Amino acid sequence: MRRREILGAALAAPAILRAGLARAGEPVPVDVELILAVDCSRSIDPEEQEIQFRGYEAAFRDPRLIEGIMGGPVGSIACMMFLWSGWNTQHVVAPWAQIDGPESAHRFADAIAAAPRRSWLYTSISGAMDFAVKQFGQGFEGMRRVVDISGDGVNNSGRSVEEARAEALAQGITLNGLAVLDRTPQQPLDPRFAPPPLDDYYRDEVIGGPGAFLVVAEGFPAFEAAVRRKIIREIAALPPPGPLVERYA
């Protein structure tokens, strides 16, 4: 059954159809397939990593986010979360799960809370994109496919972000960004090799696709509020026009 046929029927009779599709082995219709790709490179210290995990966990315990999920045409989303660093370093910490109410949302939050904290060396946004693209199509069929990439640095490993981004967009995937601005960034010895401002980099090089947007956290203390707002906006069935860049301090 093609995606449009599945989703069209889901809108007509979501509860009955979801059960039937599950029995038949067909993909389960959801409003959005959302992948959370979280930077765990060496530029993020243990305290900052813990802030990230707590931020994602709190988001899925927030009644406003749960109400937003339940209020969609189908009334559920599919979500997974993985950590990324170098071009070949990705680790799934919360596998695909259907979230359709408080119980399933809290289970997903529990998985995030229990996940091991890990750290690797490099920052490969292109590697994260390549890995994320391969994770779709695992039992769910969303009206939209969204990758939410959070990080605090520019690409320094693997192929170019431009190539990976183009391939993801060609498959109809939306790439959103959550850029965390370090208040004490390391400066290169030679200013000629200074990277561009991270928010500009994410805006111009990372995000893309229908309705794509960037959320900027002005330091890790702003991360929790930023990630909650970002996911609420991402799960909207018909995302309203909003600013290309939102900032949280």
Beta strands, then each sheet from edge to edge (+ up, - down):
strand 1: 28-39
strand 2: 77-84
strand 3: 90-99
strand 4: 140-151
strand 5: 174-180
strand 6: 214-217
strand 7: 245-248
sheet 1: 3+ 2- 1- 4- 5- 6- 7-
end
